[in-house]
Every structure is written in structure tokens, then in C-alpha cells.
Amino acid sequence: MTDEAFRAAAITAALLFVAMVAASPMECGGVWAVCSFDAPHLPYEAGTARSYLAALSEGALWRYLWIVQALDLIFPALLCITFREAFEHWAPERLARRLTKVAVFAAGIDYLENALIRVMLKNPAGFADVVATATSFLTLAKWLLLAVLFGALARLWLGQRRTPR
């Protein structure tokens, strides 16, 4: 991938993330500070998820189900590609392969998390408790992996910036 294509992919991923945040419901009845299943960084239980869904308006639930989730079908893959390209450009080959595997794993976790979120969105009051527990675990795992990936990316980028050309 050329440098221009890499920059375009990174900018597109950032804009897609902003679009998902903008489309996410902002009114969740005070159940969570950030009104999105994808965002809580602390574990939650089925009761909390049901309270959150009950606090959403029909329009907010529809927006989450048909706009945010649709955008989130593209975002994990695009972010993974962006990570792969950055690691390929800035990391030694062996480290780049390892970090790319972590990025692919994070994208897979994100897709599984999205599938379980969809189960809860489609049946807000009747999903099994284990769905919320699993979704919460996947959300935490995703954020931890993303923190590792962004940390590695920042370190590699700063190292690349310090290296004379």
C-alpha cells in the first residue's frame, strides 16, 4: 500500500469511528456514562444491559441497530488493515507479524461482540443473561487489545519520527 493509500485508510477509519459515535444513542437514562454497548470499560451484567436498552427510545434503538451496527461491520476490518500497514512500515518483520496477528484477533473479537450486541438489540428484554456477560467480557478484551495495539503504534511512530532519514 502506498503512503497516500495508508493515510487515506487511517483517515477513513478515524472518520468512520466519529460517524459511529455521532450515530450512537446519547440518551441512555443515566445507565452508563457513555451510551454504547461497545464503550463500557468496566464489566456489566444482564440487568444493566436491560436497563440501558429500556432507557433507549425506539428511534435510538433503531439507530443503533441499523446505522451504528452497519458502520461497525466495516470499521474493525478497516482498522485492522490500517494497523497491518503501519506495522509493516514501521516495525521489524517479526514484530510486524505478531502485532498484525493481534490486530486480526482484535477484529475477530469485535465482530463476535457486535453479533452478541445484535442479539440484545433484537430482543431487549428477553436475551439470556450469558449473552450480556459474554458481550461485556468481549468488550473488555477488545479495549485491552486495542490499547496494546495503539500503544505499539505510538511507540513505533515515535521511533520512526526520531530516526534521521
N, C-alpha and C positions, 0 to 999 in steps of 0.2 A: 504494500500500500504506500502510495506517495505521502509526503509530508502534508500536502494540501488535503488529500483524502482523509488522512488521520485527523487533522484539525477539524474537518467537516464532520467526521463521525463523533468526535468529542463534543463539539458544539451542538450537534443534533441530539446526542444523549442528554446533555445538560438542558436543552430546551424541552425535550420530551419529559424529563423529570419535573421541570417547572410547570408544564401543562398538566401533569398528573396531580401535582399539589394544588394547582388552581382549580381543577375539576373536582377535587376531593371535597366531601361534605365538611363544612366548617362549624355546623351546629350539631353537637352531639350531647346536648343536655348536661355538660359538665362531667360526663363519664370518664373521658380521657382529656389530657391537655392537648394532644394532637389527635384530631378526629380521623384516624385511618387505621385499619387493621394492620397495614404494612409498617406503621411507625412506632408502636409502643416498644420501648427498650427494656421494659420490665415485664415479667411474666403476668399473664392474666388468666382468669378462669372463665368457664362457660357462662356463669351468671353475669360477669362483667360484659362479656361479648353480647349477651342477650339484652342487657340494659342499654348498651350502646346502640344496638340495632333498633330497639324500641324507641329510642330518642330521635332517630332519624326520621325526617319527613319522607313521604312517598317519593317526592322528586329527588331528594338526596340519595335515597336508596337506589333509585333508577340510575342516577348519575354515576354512582359508584359501580353499579353492576354493568352498565353498558358503555360508559366512557372511560372511567379510570381503569377498569379491568381490561378493556380493549387496548388502551395505551400500554398497559403493563404486560401485554403479550409481546410487544416489540422491545421494550426497554431492557429487560435482562440480557437478551441476545446482543443488542447494540452495545450495552455496557461491557459485556464480555469481550466483544470484538475490539472495543477501544482499549481495554486493559491488555489484551493479547498484543496488539500493535505497539502499545507503549513499552511493554516488557521486552518485546522483540527488538525494539530500537535502543533501549537504554540498559538492559540487563545482560549479563553474561548468558550464553546459550543455556547452560544447565539451570540457572536460576529462572530464566525466562520460561522454560518448560514447566518448572514446578509452579511458578506463580500463575501461569496460564491454566494449569490443572485446577488450582484453587478457584480461579475465576469461573471456569466451567462448572465446577461443583457449586459455587455460589449461585450461578444462574439456574442450575437444576433445583436447588433448594427454593429459590424464588418462584419458579414455576409450580412446584408442589405446594408451596404456601398459597399461591394465587388460586390453585384448584380448590384447596380447602376453604379459603375465604369465599369462593363462589358457592360452595355448599351452604355456608352460613347465610350468605346474602339471599339465596334462593328460598331458604326455609328459616327465617329469622328466629322463630320461636321453637322450632322442632328439631334442630340439629342435635346430634349426640354430643354429650359433654367431651368425649375424647377428641372430637374434631377441633374444638376450641383449644384444648390442651396441646394437641399436636401443632396447630397453627401458631400458637404462642411460642412453642419451642422452635419451630422453623423460623419465625420472625427473629428471635434472638440469635439463632445460628447465622442467619443471613447477615444481620448487622455486625456480628463479630467478624465474619469473613470479609465483609466489605471494609471494616476498619483496618484489618490486616492488609488488604489489597490497596486501599488508599494510602496507608502508611508506607507500604513498599513503593508505591508510585511516587509519593512525595520525596522519599529518600533518593530514589533513582533520578528523579527530575532535578533535585537539588545537586546531586553529584554530577550530573551531566552539565548543569549550568556552571559549575565551578571548574570543569575541565577545559583548559585552553584549547582552542581549535586551530 
